[in-house]
């Protein structure tokens, strides 16, 4: 991310004050990546089907709004990868 967040600040200055960005730590393991992408939500359970490339995650009901973001704007991990 650069010293003092310089890379993040550069991206944010390009996108403008209204745009928000999520920084997700890359994980080779898809289950770990899903948990990172849904952070700070505590994922109760995730399952993956390697054959169909589909994943499903369960989060506590009281954290659902955190998982989907404000007005459903948070991109699901499947949109960030080749998984559905």
C-alpha positions in Angstrom: 0.0 0.0 0.0 3.0 2.2 0.1 4.5 4.3 2.9 1.8 6.3 4.7 -0.8 4.8 2.4 0.5 6.7 -0.7 -0.9 4.2 -3.2 -4.3 4.2 -1.5 -4.3 8.0 -1.4 -3.4 8.2 -5.1 -6.3 5.8 -6.0 -8.7 7.8 -3.8 -7.7 11.1 -5.4 -8.4 9.6 -8.8 -11.8 8.3 -7.9 -13.0 11.3 -5.9 -14.3 11.9 -2.4 -17.6 10.1 -3.0 -16.2 6.8 -4.1 -15.2 4.3 -1.5 -12.7 1.5 -2.0 -12.1 -1.8 -0.2 -8.6 -3.2 0.2 -8.6 -7.0 0.4 -5.6 -9.0 1.4 -5.1 -11.7 -1.3 -5.3 -15.3 -0.2 -4.6 -18.3 -2.4 -7.2 -20.3 -0.4 -10.6 -19.3 -1.6 -12.2 -19.8 1.8 -9.7 -17.4 3.4 -10.1 -14.9 0.6 -13.9 -14.9 1.0 -13.4 -14.2 4.7 -11.1 -11.4 3.9 -13.5 -9.9 1.3 -16.4 -10.0 3.8 -14.4 -8.5 6.6 -15.2 -7.0 9.1 -18.1 -9.4 9.0 -17.5 -12.6 10.9 -18.2 -15.4 8.5 -20.0 -18.3 10.3 -19.5 -20.8 7.5 -18.3 -20.9 3.9 -18.6 -23.8 1.5 -17.1 -24.2 -2.0 -17.8 -26.5 -4.9 -14.6 -26.7 -7.0 -16.4 -28.5 -9.8 -19.0 -25.7 -10.4 -16.8 -22.9 -9.1 -19.6 -21.8 -6.7 -19.1 -20.6 -3.1 -21.7 -19.8 -0.4 -21.1 -18.0 2.9 -23.2 -17.7 5.9 -22.9 -14.6 8.2 -24.8 -13.8 11.4 -28.0 -12.0 10.8 -26.9 -9.0 12.8 -23.9 -8.6 10.5 -25.7 -9.0 7.2 -25.7 -5.3 6.5 -22.0 -5.1 7.1 -21.4 -8.0 4.7 -23.4 -6.4 1.8 -22.4 -2.9 2.5 -24.4 0.4 2.4 -27.2 0.0 -0.1 -25.8 -3.3 -1.2 -22.8 -1.6 -2.8 -20.1 -4.0 -1.4 -19.0 -6.3 -4.2 -19.3 -9.9 -3.4 -16.1 -12.0 -3.5 -17.5 -13.8 -6.5 -17.4 -10.6 -8.6 -13.8 -10.1 -7.6 -12.7 -13.6 -8.7 -13.8 -16.3 -11.1 -16.0 -17.9 -8.4 -19.8 -17.4 -8.3 
